[in-house]
Amino acid sequence: MKFQVPRTLAFSALLALPFAVVATTAHAQDWAKARLEASPRHREYVPLKVDNRTVQALVVYPEIKSKASVVIMIHEIFGLSDWAKEMADELAAEGYIVIAPDMLSGHGTNGGGSDSLAGQDERVKAVSALDPAEVLADLDAAADYGKKLPAANGQIAVAGFCWGGSKSFAFATHRKDLSAAFVFYGTGPTDVSNITAPVYGFYAGEDARVGATVPATKDAMKAAGKTYDPVTYDGAGHGFMRAGEDPGNTNPANKTAREQALARLLKLLKDMKPAKSASGSATGQLPVPAPNPKMCHEENLNPAV
C-alpha cells in the first residue's frame, strides 16, 4: 500500500523547503561555533596595518609557560568561517600561537570582512577576486606581527586549506624566514625556485582537480632541489579537514583522513627547525618521514586522480 501525503500538507512542505535550506546553510557550522565558544584559550582580533588598509586577524594563544612558534593559518575560499576560527583554536591547543587573518577584510559589505557577507557564494566570489599581491602583503603583515610577539619564539610556519592551501604554497615562494609550509588540498605555483622552507602536502584521494596537479608540482620541486613531501589520503574528499569533524559528514574516509593528517601536521610542527638564516647557519629543513602504510604518498597516487 502506498502512503500519500495530503495535497495541502505537501504544498505547505514545499513552501517551507526554501526556508529550511536557508536555515541549514546558515547554521551549517554551529558545531564549530559551539566548540570555539567553549574553548578556554585567549583569542583576540588584532588590526594589522597594510599600506592604507587594515586587516583584521584572529590571534589565538596556547596555554603554556614557554614561548611558542607561530602558525599563520590561511582560511578556505569560504572566508574566515566558524570552522576556520575553530581550527585555529585547535592548533593553539597544541601549543602554538595561531594568527588567522581575515583575507576579506575591507572587501565585504560596507568595508567589512567575511562576517559581513551573508551568503557563501558572496564569500567565494570575493575571495576568488582578491589580488594575489595584496594577499601576500596581508600575510607578510601577519607574519611580521607574529614574530614580534613577546610570547613568540621567533619561529614561524604557514598552513592553509583549499584556496588557503594554494596561498600557503605561494607564500613559501615569497617569504624567506618560514620554517615550513603546510598545504592542505591546494595547488602549487608554477615557479618554485625561490622556496627555502620545506613544503608538506595533504591531499584527498577523491579530489581529482587538485590531485592531478601534484605530480607536476613534485617534479618542479625536485628539479629545483626543494623539499616537498605530499601525502594523499585514500577515499577522502576535498575539504576533509573540515568535513572530517562535521557531525553531518557521511564519508568515514574524511574522518580518518582528518585524524591522520592532523597527527602528521602536529608531528611536523613539533620537529620543525628554525628557518635558514642569511648566513646559512640553520638548516630550515624537516626530515621527510618514512612512508606510513595507512597513507598514500604521491608516488602511489590513485591512478584515477
Protein Blocks (a to p, Z undefined) as FASTA:
>chain_A
ZZdddfklmmmmmmmmmmmmmmmmmmmmmmmmmmmmmpcbdcddddddehjbccdddddd
dddfbdcddddddddfkopafklmmmmmmmmmnopacddddfkgoiaghhiafklpmbfk
lmmmmmmmpcfklmmmmmmmmmmmmmmpmkbghiacdddehjlmmmmmmmmmmmmkbfbd
cdehiacdfblmlpmbdcdddddfklmklmmmmmmmmmmmmmnopacdddddehiaehkl
mmmmgmkbcbfklmmmmmmmmmmmmmmmmmpccdddfkopagoiacdddddfkbccfklg
cfkZZ
